[in-house]
Amino acid sequence: MRCVIARYPFDLTKMGVLDSMKGIKPELVTGESVTIGRRRYPVKQVGEIITRQDRRDFSAGEVTRAMARLGFTCHEHPEAVPVAPVLSPLQTASALLGTPEHQEA
């Protein structure tokens, strides 16, 4: 697929992107990201690797559009992983039973 990133044309393929990203450790995702294989990479990191350009030369949107057209799953915001509270056995039992209804006399 032919696409333009930072005013330069690139012929990208899904297999080419997979090969380029093989062995690359994902950086911390703080904004837009793309899932390649089983890993989630920041789009700026992917753009830098596949274009060999400085990250300041292109926008995240350009890379996101290209990756989406190639069939990769793109994400707008990092997903917050909910942290489950650690409850004692008594707290767990209390939560499962619920709170008693108040009876008025």
C-alpha positions in Angstrom: 0.0 0.0 0.0 1.3 3.4 -0.9 1.0 6.1 1.8 2.5 9.5 2.5 4.0 10.1 5.9 5.8 13.5 6.6 5.4 14.4 2.9 7.4 11.3 1.8 5.8 8.3 -0.1 6.2 4.9 1.4 5.1 1.4 0.0 4.1 -0.4 3.2 2.8 -3.9 3.6 1.4 -5.7 6.6 4.2 -8.3 6.5 6.8 -5.6 6.1 5.6 -3.8 9.2 5.5 -7.1 11.2 9.1 -7.8 10.1 10.3 -4.3 11.0 8.7 -4.5 14.5 10.0 -8.0 15.2 12.3 -7.9 18.2 11.4 -4.3 19.1 10.4 -3.7 22.7 7.4 -1.5 23.0 7.8 1.8 24.8 5.4 3.0 27.5 2.0 3.8 25.8 0.8 7.3 26.8 -1.3 8.3 23.8 -2.3 6.8 20.5 -1.1 3.2 20.0 -1.3 0.3 17.5 -1.4 -3.4 18.2 1.2 -5.3 16.1 1.2 -9.0 16.7 0.6 -9.4 20.4 2.2 -6.2 21.5 0.9 -2.6 21.7 3.2 0.1 20.5 3.0 3.9 20.6 2.3 5.0 17.0 5.2 7.4 17.1 7.6 4.5 17.9 6.2 2.5 15.0 6.4 5.5 12.6 10.0 6.1 13.5 10.9 2.5 12.8 9.0 2.0 9.6 10.0 5.4 8.1 13.4 5.8 9.6 12.5 9.4 10.3 12.6 11.5 13.4 9.4 11.4 15.4 9.0 15.2 15.1 8.8 14.9 11.4 5.3 13.2 11.3 2.1 13.2 13.2 0.6 10.3 15.1 -2.5 10.6 12.9 -0.5 9.9 9.7 0.9 6.7 11.1 -2.5 5.7 12.7 -4.2 6.1 9.3 -1.6 4.0 7.5 -1.7 1.3 10.1 -5.5 1.2 10.1 -5.4 0.9 6.3 -3.0 -2.1 6.6 -5.4 -3.8 8.9 -3.8 -3.2 12.3 -5.9 -2.3 15.4 -5.3 1.3 16.4 -6.2 2.8 19.8 -6.9 6.4 20.6 -6.1 6.4 24.3 -4.2 4.0 26.5 -6.6 1.7 28.3 -6.6 2.1 32.0 -6.3 -1.3 33.7 -8.7 -1.3 36.6 -7.0 -2.2 39.8 -9.0 -4.6 41.9 -9.1 -3.6 45.6 -7.6 -6.2 47.9 -10.2 -7.2 50.4 -10.0 -9.3 53.5 -12.2 -12.4 53.7 -14.5 -10.5 56.0 -14.8 -7.6 53.6 -15.4 -10.0 50.7 -18.2 -11.8 52.6 -19.7 -8.5 53.6 -19.7 -7.2 50.0 -21.3 -10.4 48.8 -24.1 -10.2 51.4 -24.8 -6.6 50.8 -25.9 -4.0 53.3 -28.9 -4.6 55.5 -32.0 -2.5 54.9 -32.9 -0.1 57.7 -36.2 -0.8 59.4 -38.1 2.1 60.9 -39.8 1.5 64.2 
